[in-house]
């Protein structure tokens, strides 16, 4: 059986760091489901992962 782990919360609450720690511990990848991701080049209201965070674990849909 496969398990889906969902990390939710407000911007700047530490979701990205927690998701990276979980992904590394579970040997898996991260799929972003940010409600603002459909707005191209509109960083208002979002906090994109840093290049270092993106390099730590494979990310999808960022």
C-alpha positions in Angstrom: 0.0 0.0 0.0 1.3 3.5 -0.8 0.9 6.4 1.5 0.4 10.0 0.5 1.7 12.7 2.9 0.2 16.1 2.6 1.9 19.2 4.3 -0.4 22.2 4.5 -0.3 25.6 6.2 0.1 29.3 5.6 2.9 30.9 3.8 6.2 31.1 5.8 5.1 28.4 8.2 8.0 26.1 7.4 6.2 23.7 5.0 9.1 23.6 2.4 11.7 22.6 5.0 9.4 20.0 6.6 8.5 18.6 3.2 12.2 18.3 2.3 13.0 16.5 5.5 10.1 14.1 5.0 11.0 13.5 1.4 14.6 12.7 2.4 13.5 10.4 5.3 11.0 8.6 3.1 13.2 8.5 0.0 10.6 10.2 -2.2 9.9 13.3 -4.2 7.8 16.5 -3.7 4.8 17.5 -5.8 3.8 21.1 -5.3 0.1 21.9 -5.2 0.2 25.6 -4.4 -3.1 27.3 -5.3 -1.1 30.2 -6.9 1.1 28.0 -9.1 -1.2 28.6 -12.1 -0.3 32.3 -12.3 2.9 32.5 -14.3 5.5 35.0 -13.0 3.3 36.2 -10.2 5.3 35.7 -7.0 2.9 37.7 -4.8 1.4 35.5 -2.0 3.8 32.7 -2.6 7.2 31.7 -1.3 9.1 29.6 -3.9 11.8 27.2 -2.7 15.4 28.4 -3.0 17.7 26.8 -5.5 19.4 24.9 -2.7 16.0 23.5 -1.5 15.1 22.5 -5.1 18.5 20.7 -5.4 18.0 18.8 -2.2 15.0 16.7 -3.4 13.3 16.3 -6.7 10.4 18.7 -7.0 7.5 18.6 -9.5 5.1 21.4 -10.5 7.1 24.2 -8.9 
